[in-house]
Amino acid sequence: MNIFVGSLPFSINEADLRDSFEAYGAVSSVKIITDKFTGRSKGFGFVEMPNEAEALKAIEELNGATVSGRTIIVNKSIPKE
């Protein structure tokens, strides 16, 4: 399942984000979206988890959690059409 993670602190890196989600199960990929000109984080990213039950548990537990002083938003990613 692809998971959207928003309102991330700009200081967080992909390894930290992976660690947060691996507490709930296997993580196949993590991508923090960056500005193509500055390379700075845009404050959101995506986490891919192969097990749907673990992914739903991670969404339930992490949505609204505080990371480095910011309340993050975590939900199922809806693909663009």
SULGI-V477207 format. One record per pair of residues at least 12 apart in sequence whose ideal C-beta (glycine too) atoms are under 10 Angstrom apart, sorted by the first residue. I is the first residue (numbers start at 1). J is the second residue. D is the distance in whole Angstrom. If there is no record, write none. Layout:
i: [I:I]
j: [J:J]
d: [D:D]
This chain:
i: [1:1:1:1:1:1:1:1:1:1:1:1:1:1:1:2:2:2:2:2:2:2:2:2:2:2:2:3:3:3:3:3:3:3:3:3:3:3:3:3:3:3:3:3:3:4:4:4:4:4:4:4:4:4:4:4:5:5:5:5:5:5:5:5:5:5:5:5:5:5:5:5:5:5:5:5:5:5:6:6:6:6:6:6:6:6:6:6:7:7:7:7:7:7:7:7:8:8:8:8:8:8:8:8:8:8:8:8:9:9:9:9:9:9:9:9:10:10:10:10:10:10:10:11:11:11:11:11:12:12:12:12:12:12:12:12:13:13:13:14:14:14:14:14:14:14:15:16:16:16:16:17:17:17:17:17:17:17:17:18:18:20:20:20:20:20:20:20:20:21:21:21:21:21:21:21:21:21:21:22:22:22:22:23:23:23:23:23:24:24:24:24:24:24:24:24:24:24:24:24:25:25:25:25:25:25:25:25:25:26:26:26:26:26:26:27:27:27:27:27:27:27:27:28:28:28:28:28:29:29:29:29:29:30:30:30:30:30:31:31:31:31:31:32:32:32:32:33:33:43:43:44:44:46:47:47:47:47:48:52:55:56:58:59:59:59:60:61:62:62:63]
j: [28:47:48:49:50:51:52:53:54:55:56:58:59:76:77:28:29:31:46:47:48:49:55:76:77:78:79:21:27:30:45:46:47:48:49:55:56:58:59:62:63:74:75:76:77:44:45:46:47:59:73:74:75:76:77:78:17:20:21:30:31:32:33:43:44:45:46:47:58:59:62:63:67:72:73:74:75:77:42:43:44:45:63:70:72:73:74:75:43:44:67:70:71:72:73:74:32:33:41:42:43:44:45:67:68:70:72:73:41:43:66:67:68:69:70:72:32:40:41:42:43:68:70:41:67:68:69:70:32:41:43:45:67:68:70:72:30:32:41:29:30:31:32:41:45:47:30:30:32:67:68:30:31:32:45:46:47:67:72:30:47:47:58:61:62:65:67:72:74:47:48:49:54:55:58:59:61:62:74:47:49:54:58:54:57:58:61:62:49:51:53:54:55:56:57:58:59:60:61:62:49:50:51:52:53:54:55:57:58:48:49:50:51:54:55:47:48:49:50:51:54:55:58:47:48:49:50:51:46:47:48:49:50:45:46:47:48:49:44:45:46:47:48:44:45:46:47:45:46:70:72:72:73:77:59:62:74:77:77:76:76:76:74:74:75:76:74:74:74:75:75]
d: [10:9:7:6:8:8:5:9:9:4:8:9:8:6:8:10:9:10:6:8:5:8:9:7:4:9:8:8:9:10:9:7:5:7:6:6:9:7:6:9:10:6:7:6:6:7:8:6:8:9:8:7:6:7:4:8:7:9:8:9:10:8:10:10:6:5:7:6:10:10:8:9:9:6:7:5:9:9:10:7:4:8:10:10:7:4:8:8:6:7:9:6:6:5:5:9:7:9:7:9:5:6:6:7:9:7:6:9:8:8:10:6:4:7:5:8:10:7:5:9:6:9:9:8:10:6:10:10:7:7:9:8:7:7:9:9:9:7:9:9:5:7:5:10:8:9:8:9:10:8:9:5:9:7:6:10:7:9:10:5:8:9:8:10:7:8:7:9:9:5:9:7:9:9:5:10:10:7:9:10:9:10:9:10:10:8:8:9:8:9:10:5:8:9:5:4:9:9:7:8:6:8:5:10:8:3:7:7:7:10:7:6:6:7:10:6:7:6:8:10:9:9:9:9:5:7:5:10:8:7:4:9:10:7:8:5:8:10:10:6:5:8:8:8:4:8:10:6:8:9:10:9:8:6:10:9:8:9:9:10:8:8:7:5:6:7:9:9:4:10:6]
